[in-house]
């Protein structure tokens, strides 16, 4: 199960997330999303856990808990919708 972690402290590391989640079970991967230009954390990340029951326990056990000085929000990650791509208007001025 893929788990979304929001409201992450900018000081939190992937190792911090791994340590918090591995108390609930096996971890497949940990990824903090970083700004492509500055390399700084964007304040959220993902943890992949192969066992759904362990993942659900981690969600219930860690949601609202403090990690590196901030209360994190933890829930099941949902795939990004294909409809929204972000960004601004396409093209130039419209007359």
C-alpha positions as CSV (number, residue, x, y, z in Angstrom):
1,X,0.0,0.0,0.0
2,X,1.2,3.5,-0.9
3,X,0.9,5.9,2.0
4,X,0.9,9.7,1.7
5,X,2.6,11.8,4.5
6,X,1.8,15.5,4.5
7,X,2.8,18.5,6.7
8,X,6.3,17.1,6.9
9,X,8.9,19.3,8.6
10,X,11.5,20.5,6.2
11,X,14.1,19.0,8.5
12,X,12.6,15.5,8.2
13,X,14.7,13.0,6.3
14,X,13.8,9.7,4.5
15,X,15.6,7.9,7.3
16,X,13.3,9.6,9.9
17,X,10.2,8.4,8.0
18,X,11.7,4.9,7.7
19,X,12.3,4.7,11.4
20,X,8.8,5.9,12.2
21,X,7.0,3.5,9.9
22,X,9.2,0.4,10.4
23,X,7.8,0.0,13.9
24,X,4.5,-1.0,12.2
25,X,6.0,-3.4,9.7
26,X,8.1,-4.0,6.6
27,X,8.9,-0.9,4.4
28,X,9.3,-1.3,0.7
29,X,10.3,2.3,-0.1
30,X,10.5,5.8,1.3
31,X,10.5,9.0,-0.7
32,X,10.4,12.7,0.3
33,X,9.4,14.9,-2.6
34,X,11.9,17.6,-3.3
35,X,11.8,20.8,-5.3
36,X,13.5,20.1,-8.6
37,X,15.4,23.4,-8.6
38,X,16.4,24.0,-5.0
39,X,16.5,20.3,-3.9
40,X,14.6,21.3,-0.7
41,X,11.8,19.2,0.7
42,X,8.3,20.2,-0.5
43,X,6.8,19.1,2.8
44,X,5.3,15.7,1.8
45,X,6.4,12.2,0.9
46,X,5.4,8.6,0.4
47,X,6.0,5.3,2.1
48,X,5.3,2.0,0.4
49,X,4.4,-0.9,2.7
50,X,3.7,-4.4,1.1
51,X,1.4,-5.6,3.9
52,X,-2.0,-3.8,3.8
53,X,-2.8,-4.5,7.5
54,X,0.6,-3.2,8.6
55,X,0.1,-0.1,6.4
56,X,-3.3,0.5,7.9
57,X,-1.9,0.2,11.4
58,X,0.8,2.7,10.5
59,X,-1.8,5.2,9.2
60,X,-3.8,5.0,12.3
61,X,-0.8,5.1,14.6
62,X,1.1,8.0,13.0
63,X,-1.7,10.3,11.7
64,X,-1.6,13.5,13.8
65,X,1.7,12.4,15.5
66,X,4.6,14.8,15.8
67,X,7.7,14.2,13.7
68,X,10.6,16.7,13.8
69,X,8.4,19.3,15.5
70,X,5.3,19.1,13.2
71,X,2.2,17.1,13.3
72,X,2.1,14.9,10.2
73,X,-1.0,13.9,8.3
74,X,-0.9,10.3,7.1
75,X,-3.4,8.6,4.8
76,X,-3.6,6.1,1.9
77,X,-2.2,7.7,-1.2
78,X,-4.4,8.0,-4.3
79,X,-3.2,8.1,-7.9
80,X,-3.0,11.5,-9.4
81,X,-5.9,12.4,-11.7
82,X,-5.0,12.6,-15.3
83,X,-7.2,15.6,-15.9
84,X,-5.1,18.2,-14.0
85,X,-1.6,18.9,-15.1
86,X,-1.0,22.3,-13.4
87,X,0.7,25.2,-14.9
88,X,-0.7,28.3,-16.5
89,X,-2.4,29.2,-19.7
90,X,-1.1,27.7,-22.9
91,X,-0.1,29.9,-25.7
92,X,0.3,33.6,-25.8
93,X,-2.1,36.5,-25.6
94,X,-5.6,36.0,-26.8
95,X,-7.2,38.9,-28.7
